Amino acid sequence: MLALADGMTYEQIKTQLRTTAPTIARWKRFEKDRLNGLEARHIGSKPRAAAANVQARVARKTTQPPTDGSTHWSCRKMAVATGLSKSMIERMWAQARLKPHRLDSYLAGNDPQFEQKAKDVIGLYLNLPQHTAVFCVDEKTAIQALDRLDSVLPLSPGRTKWAKEIHIVLDNLSAHKIKDVQRFLMDNPQVRFHFTPTYSSWLNQVELWLAKIQQDVLSRGVFTSVADLGNKLRKYIRACSKSSRPFRWTYSDPNRRIRANRIGGTAY
């Protein structure tokens, strides 16, 4: 009110006090109508509710598997499949207490070198030099339905001669200190390992992809054979490839964003 009395404009007040035009308008009404001026002038519209037959159709579809090979729906997938808005799906699921997309837990990292390791990995994603290859590697033991039919093949140097440097992002530093790994790194100086912080393997891009497969296909999937597992995984991967987007991180506080380091690597 003092700012208005001093002749400041709405834009000046919004910038200086970090507020909005509707709030300023309420202050101005208070000058005229006192406490009554602070009351909202418009009741607002009620949330739109879908017809009963639409709600029933969505509820029934939620109990059926999606056509892309995943085992359950997300609100966005359901919105696309039904032609409704994401917000409408969320309201109907909340009313029916349906939570097909809910996650159970989250594990926070406690690595004292978290920022140093995170910068090293992020530097690979953001500042990759020319003629350099980056591989994100991780195992997925829970993905097998039966015993493996073939042994795991080693990295083939002949297929990566075009790359001057090969950077491999992986986790579990202690598991990669064995003599065979050290010997491999000594024999291949162009290969460098980058380890994610403890309990923070989500920095590895392939972890996000494996987590998505775990959530959408494996956790509730039933597989009768290796062939059945492979067919369902390929069906899901093909569907995802048609609408895939890069994984992006967001920050609630941009000031805490980790800046990327120059490319380094774990030396032995």
Buried (B, 14 or more C-beta within 10 A) or exposed (E): EEBBEEEBEBEEBBEEEEBEEEEBEBBEBBEEEEEEBEEEEEEEEEEEEBEEEBBEBBBEBBEEEBEBBBBBBBBEBBBEBBEBEBEBBBBBBEEEEBEBBEEEEEEEBEBEEBEEBBBBBBBBBEEBEEEBBBEBEBEBEEBEBEEEEEEEEEEEEEEBEEBEBBBBBBBEBEEBEEEEEEEBBEEEEBBBBBBBBBEBBBBBBBBBBBBBBBBBBBEEBEBEEBEEBEEBBEBBBEBBEEEEEEEEEEEEEEEEEBEBBEBBBBEE
